Amino acid sequence: MFIKLNLIPSLWNLKKNPKVDLAKNNALYFATSLCLVFLSWKLVEYKTYEKTSINIGMLNLDDEIEDVPLTEQLKTHPPPPPAVVTQVLEVVKNEEDVEERLSNLPKRPKKKS
């Protein structure tokens, strides 16, 4: 059963309730969702470490120090610069008039089906 809307003019004049309008707080909703995304990202990336007691007196750093020998750099000559290629351009005067026609264009190859 279909209801014709032109028979019920009161349906055309219905207005939305301004107290229930969600568009007026869209900046607040955006900021809240942005904060929730940031907090959830930080919770996923949060690192925890095992809590063990370390006695600093037990560390012996004298054994780990080693003398690193100095290395010599080989002195080599730099490679010769690349040969410079000079290109001579010939300027040709464009004095001929070319008449452009469709018959002068190259023909397209036929497509293979």
C-alpha positions as CSV (number, residue, x, y, z in Angstrom):
1,M,0.0,0.0,0.0
2,F,1.5,3.3,-1.1
3,I,0.9,6.6,0.6
4,K,0.9,9.6,-1.6
5,L,3.0,12.3,0.1
6,N,1.1,15.2,-1.5
7,L,-2.0,14.1,0.4
8,I,-0.1,14.5,3.7
9,P,1.3,18.0,3.7
10,S,2.4,17.8,7.4
11,L,5.2,15.3,6.4
12,W,6.8,18.0,4.3
13,N,7.0,20.5,7.2
14,L,8.7,18.2,9.7
15,K,11.8,19.8,11.2
16,K,14.7,18.2,13.0
17,N,14.9,18.7,16.8
18,P,17.7,21.3,17.5
19,K,18.4,19.6,20.8
20,V,19.4,16.4,19.1
21,D,21.6,17.9,16.4
22,L,24.9,16.1,16.3
23,A,26.6,18.5,13.9
24,K,27.0,21.2,16.5
25,N,29.5,19.1,18.5
26,N,31.4,17.6,15.6
27,A,34.7,19.3,16.6
28,L,34.4,17.9,20.1
29,Y,33.7,14.4,18.7
30,F,36.7,14.7,16.4
31,A,39.1,15.8,19.2
32,T,37.9,13.0,21.5
33,S,38.4,10.4,18.8
34,L,41.8,11.8,18.0
35,C,42.8,11.5,21.7
36,L,41.5,8.0,21.9
37,V,43.5,7.0,18.8
38,F,46.7,8.6,20.2
39,L,46.2,6.9,23.6
40,S,45.6,3.5,22.0
41,W,48.7,3.9,19.8
42,K,50.8,4.8,22.9
43,L,49.5,1.8,24.8
44,V,50.4,-0.5,22.0
45,E,53.9,0.9,21.7
46,Y,54.5,1.0,25.5
47,K,57.6,-1.1,26.4
48,T,58.2,-2.8,29.7
49,Y,61.4,-4.2,31.0
50,E,62.2,-6.9,33.6
51,K,63.1,-5.4,36.9
52,T,66.3,-7.1,38.1
53,S,68.7,-5.8,40.6
54,I,72.1,-5.0,39.1
55,N,75.1,-4.7,41.4
56,I,77.4,-2.2,39.8
57,G,80.4,-3.5,41.9
58,M,80.3,-6.7,39.9
59,L,81.0,-5.0,36.6
60,N,84.6,-5.2,35.5
61,L,85.3,-2.8,32.7
62,D,89.1,-3.2,32.6
63,D,89.0,-6.5,30.8
64,E,86.9,-5.1,27.9
65,I,89.2,-2.2,26.9
66,E,91.3,-3.2,23.9
67,D,93.8,-1.2,21.9
68,V,92.6,-0.7,18.4
69,P,95.5,-0.4,15.9
70,L,95.5,2.6,13.6
71,T,94.9,1.9,10.0
72,E,96.9,3.4,7.2
73,Q,95.1,4.9,4.2
74,L,96.5,4.0,0.9
75,K,97.4,7.1,-1.1
76,T,96.2,6.6,-4.6
77,H,96.0,9.1,-7.4
78,P,92.6,10.2,-8.5
79,P,91.4,8.8,-11.8
80,P,91.9,11.0,-14.8
81,P,89.0,13.2,-15.7
82,P,86.7,11.9,-18.5
83,A,87.4,13.0,-22.0
84,V,85.4,16.1,-22.9
85,V,83.3,15.5,-26.0
86,T,82.6,18.6,-27.9
87,Q,79.6,18.4,-30.2
88,V,79.4,20.7,-33.2
89,L,75.9,21.6,-34.2
90,E,75.2,22.6,-37.8
91,V,72.5,25.2,-38.1
92,V,70.4,24.6,-41.2
93,K,68.3,27.4,-42.5
94,N,64.6,26.6,-42.9
95,E,63.8,28.2,-46.1
96,E,61.7,25.6,-47.8
97,D,57.9,25.8,-47.4
98,V,56.4,22.4,-46.7
99,E,52.8,21.9,-47.5
100,E,51.1,19.7,-44.9
101,R,48.4,17.4,-46.1
102,L,46.9,14.3,-44.8
103,S,48.4,12.4,-47.7
104,N,51.9,13.3,-46.5
105,L,51.4,11.6,-43.1
106,P,52.7,8.1,-42.7
107,K,50.1,5.4,-42.6
108,R,49.4,3.6,-39.4
109,P,50.0,-0.2,-39.4
110,K,46.9,-2.3,-39.2
111,K,46.1,-3.9,-35.9
112,K,46.3,-7.7,-35.8
113,S,43.2,-9.2,-34.3
